[in-house]
Amino acid sequence: MLKRAVRDIWRFYRDGFRSMTLGKTLWALILIKLFILFFVLKLFFFPSFLGGKSDAEKGRYVGTELVGRGIHH
């Protein structure tokens, strides 16, 4: 029952997007935007705080951050 519903939904969207001409362009823009959001922005705005640390140092850092944030909230 669930398998059939998932298959029917998949076919509905697949057939709908095949017949669209503008849809393919819009999906390309969506994928480019997602790439920019998740990969490019991560490189510049989200530094790796745990990079280059040993497992013990990572554990201490995460524990300190969790306890520190728990006290302030």
Backbone hydrogen bonds in HBPLUS format (Angstrom, degrees):
<---DONOR---> <-ACCEPTOR-->    atom                        ^
c    i                          cat <-CA-CA->   ^        H-A-AA   ^      H-
h    n   atom  resd res      DA  || num        DHA   H-A  angle D-A-AA Bond
n    s   type  num  typ     dist DA aas  dist angle  dist       angle   num
A0005-ALA N   A0001-MET O   3.08 MM   4  6.35 156.6  2.14 145.2 151.4     1
A0006-VAL N   A0002-LEU O   2.95 MM   4  6.18 164.8  1.97 154.7 158.2     2
A0007-ARG N   A0003-LYS O   2.93 MM   4  6.11 158.5  1.98 146.1 152.6     3
A0008-ASP N   A0004-ARG O   2.83 MM   4  6.03 157.4  1.88 150.0 156.3     4
A0009-ILE N   A0005-ALA O   2.94 MM   4  6.15 158.7  1.99 149.9 155.4     5
A0010-TRP N   A0006-VAL O   2.90 MM   4  6.09 162.2  1.94 149.3 154.6     6
A0011-ARG N   A0007-ARG O   2.92 MM   4  6.16 163.5  1.95 150.5 154.6     7
A0012-PHE N   A0008-ASP O   2.95 MM   4  6.10 154.6  2.02 145.0 152.1     8
A0013-TYR N   A0009-ILE O   3.06 MM   4  6.36 167.2  2.07 157.5 158.6     9
A0014-ARG N   A0010-TRP O   2.86 MM   4  5.98 163.4  1.89 153.5 159.3    10
A0015-ASP N   A0011-ARG O   2.90 MM   4  5.89 170.6  1.91 149.8 152.6    11
A0016-GLY N   A0012-PHE O   3.01 MM   4  6.06 151.8  2.09 140.1 148.8    12
A0017-PHE N   A0013-TYR O   2.90 MM   4  6.03 162.3  1.93 153.1 156.5    13
A0018-ARG N   A0014-ARG O   3.05 MM   4  6.19 144.0  2.18 142.7 152.6    14
A0019-SER N   A0015-ASP O   3.32 MM   4  6.50 149.8  2.42 141.8 147.4    15
A0020-MET N   A0017-PHE O   3.34 MM   3  5.11 148.1  2.45  92.8 101.8    16
A0026-LEU N   A0022-LEU O   2.99 MM   4  6.31 158.9  2.03 153.7 160.3    17
A0027-TRP N   A0023-GLY O   2.88 MM   4  6.12 157.5  1.93 150.1 155.9    18
A0028-ALA N   A0024-LYS O   3.01 MM   4  6.22 151.1  2.10 141.4 149.3    19
A0029-LEU N   A0025-THR O   3.00 MM   4  6.33 156.3  2.06 148.4 154.4    20
A0030-ILE N   A0026-LEU O   2.90 MM   4  6.18 153.2  1.97 147.7 155.5    21
A0031-LEU N   A0027-TRP O   2.92 MM   4  6.14 161.7  1.95 150.3 154.4    22
A0032-ILE N   A0028-ALA O   2.99 MM   4  6.21 156.5  2.04 148.4 154.9    23
A0033-LYS N   A0029-LEU O   2.93 MM   4  6.08 159.5  1.97 147.2 153.1    24
A0034-LEU N   A0030-ILE O   2.92 MM   4  6.18 158.4  1.97 150.7 156.3    25
A0035-PHE N   A0031-LEU O   2.98 MM   4  6.16 154.7  2.04 143.9 150.8    26
A0036-ILE N   A0032-ILE O   2.98 MM   4  6.28 160.6  2.02 150.7 155.4    27
A0037-LEU N   A0033-LYS O   2.90 MM   4  6.16 163.5  1.93 152.9 157.5    28
A0038-PHE N   A0034-LEU O   2.92 MM   4  6.01 174.0  1.92 155.4 156.9    29
A0039-PHE N   A0035-PHE O   2.94 MM   4  5.66 158.2  1.99 147.5 153.5    30
A0041-LEU N   A0036-ILE O   3.13 MM   5  6.39 161.5  2.16 173.6 177.6    31
A0043-LEU N   A0039-PHE O   3.32 MM   4  6.46 150.9  2.41 140.0 146.1    32
A0045-PHE N   A0041-LEU O   2.84 MM   4  5.77 165.9  1.86 162.0 165.6    33
A0046-PHE N   A0042-LYS O   3.26 MM   4  4.94 151.5  2.34 122.3 126.6    34
A0053-LYS N   A0050-LEU O   3.32 MM   3  5.72 157.7  2.37 134.6 131.3    35
A0058-LYS N   A0054-SER O   2.90 MM   4  6.14 156.4  1.95 152.2 159.3    36
A0059-GLY N   A0055-ASP O   2.95 MM   4  6.15 158.2  1.99 145.9 151.6    37
A0060-ARG N   A0056-ALA O   3.00 MM   4  6.28 160.8  2.04 148.9 153.5    38
A0061-TYR N   A0057-GLU O   2.93 MM   4  6.08 163.4  1.95 149.6 154.4    39
A0062-VAL N   A0058-LYS O   2.94 MM   4  6.11 172.6  1.94 156.4 158.1    40
A0063-GLY N   A0059-GLY O   2.95 MM   4  6.01 162.8  1.98 147.4 152.9    41
A0064-THR N   A0060-ARG O   2.89 MM   4  6.00 160.2  1.93 149.3 154.7    42
A0065-GLU N   A0061-TYR O   2.96 MM   4  6.18 160.9  1.99 151.1 156.4    43
A0066-LEU N   A0062-VAL O   2.93 MM   4  6.12 160.7  1.97 152.3 157.4    44
A0067-VAL N   A0063-GLY O   2.99 MM   4  6.14 166.6  2.00 151.6 155.1    45
A0068-GLY N   A0064-THR O   2.87 MM   4  5.90 161.8  1.90 147.2 153.4    46
A0069-ARG N   A0065-GLU O   2.96 MM   4  6.02 157.0  2.01 145.0 150.8    47
A0070-GLY N   A0066-LEU O   2.96 MM   4  6.03 144.3  2.09 139.1 149.3    48
A0071-ILE N   A0067-VAL O   3.05 MM   4  6.26 146.8  2.16 149.3 156.6    49
A0072-HIS N   A0068-GLY O   3.35 MM   4  6.52 154.9  2.41 140.8 146.5    50
